[in-house]
Amino acid sequence: MASDNTPWRIYLRIAAIGLFLWLFTFSLFQDRWYVTSFTALIIAVFLSIELARNTQKHKRELKALLDAIRQKAYYDDGLPISEKETYRETFSLILSEMKNARIEKEAHYQYLNHIVSHVQVALLCFDENGRIDLFNESASSLLGIGKPDNIRQLRRVDDALEHVLMLVKDSGKESLRIHLQGEVVPLVFYASTFRLLDHFYCLVSIHNIKAELDAQEMESWKKLIRVLTHEIMNSVTPVKSLTRALRDNLEKEEKSKTAELNATGRGEVIEALRTIEGRSSGLLRFVDLYRSITRLPEPELSLFKAVDIVRNVVALLKPDFQKDEIKIISSHDGNEAMINADYDMIQQVLINLLLNAQEAVKGKKNPLIKILSGKQNGRTYIELSDNGCGISVEDADQIFIPFFTTRKNGSGIGLSLSRQIMQLHKANISFESREGEGSRFWLRF
């Protein structure tokens, strides 16, 4: 940086002004020093004006610098104009530092903004007036809407959302079940409040715990089934063996002439034992069927088209549907929807759903089943709908529970098995139904 002799110039001008004022005062008391007095006064006045002009100039340059900082004019075209190189360099350094600080601040903002936008947790932040400042991509994906301006606009998703957000601001944690994309989704809200620039804000994270709850529920049923099957098998197996042995002995005794029992009594015992054996065998088959729920193999993943598996399942079951005069229509939305899953397992899920739909539309006028496959929001889906009897409100919460069935000859494991298969693939199955109007099921991958 060039040396700056401006202070010395100011000091010299002040000294010169003082000198000429002294000379002016001194000449006033001398005889006929008129020219000297006038000249000294003029020079003193001139130097004073020059000093004032320089002072004003420095004030203007300093004001220009402060204005540049205030207006965030941190680039070269925002530099104040100065005749002095040292001022220009100083201004340039100050503005350069301010520019770098602003760039660094903007970089940190963009960095944090990218982190918040791509984090897999739904986040939103609103102030005391309900105005939303932050609404990341995960929140948009979860709730199915773009960034709203105010929490009141969240009523479009669910009427209770605004109320829960106001509650969680004080309580710190709330839960809510809402309808999203045709299924009931359990959400948990966590919140923390903070103050920034004299404003209070509430930061809320929203967690979809449906997968966790479903997994826990299924695991509970698995444990229950394992206990039941263990106890039943231990009890029934020896009963079956014993009755078979007794029956064999009595049958041999019947053929022997030394038998003491008469034919009628012996026949009744044999018939009773046959009944016990038949019931035991049926119970063993029944238990073995339910035991299959807890013994699903690991999926063997492969990539296939959704439209292909739908076409194959429809072709497999179409003869039975035609026999019952049920019309089945399959279509797709035109997107190249692919599924990475175990083909046989997903096929079994579709078969279960179609057989349930077949049962539901029996006896209906113009029975119809539709299957639509495609892609939505980056996820492949298969939608199956029917115009059957539908599911009652009372039964809707139980249809995925093992053993529960509304069919006369149903086993109660079809839908439970289907949901477990979907969970193994980290996919989900959901439905909506109106009693007397029909049902609609979705598989989303």
Secondary structure, 3 states (H helix, E strand, C coil): CCCCCHHHHHHHHHHHHHHHHHHHHHHHCCCCCHHHHHHHHHHHHHHHHHHHHHHHHHHHHHHHHHHHHHCCCCCHHHCCCCCCHHHHHHHHHHHHHHHHHHHHHHHHHHHHHHHHHHCCCEEEEEECCCEEEEECHHHHHHHCCCCCCEHHHHHHCCCCHHHHHHHHHHHCEEEEEEEECCEEEEEEEEEEEEEECCEEEEEEEEEECHHHHHHHHHHHHHHHHHHHHHHHHHHHHHHHHHHHHHHHHHHHHHHCCCCCCCHHHHHHHHHHHHHHHHHHHHHHHHHHHHHHHHHCCCCCCEEEEHHHHHHHHHHHHHHHHHHCCCEEEEEECCCCCEEEECHHHHHHHHHHHHHHHHHHHCCCCCCEEEEEEEEECCEEEEEEEECCCCCCHHHHCCCCCCCCCCCCCCCCCHHHHHHHHHHHCCCEEEEEEECCCEEEEEEEC
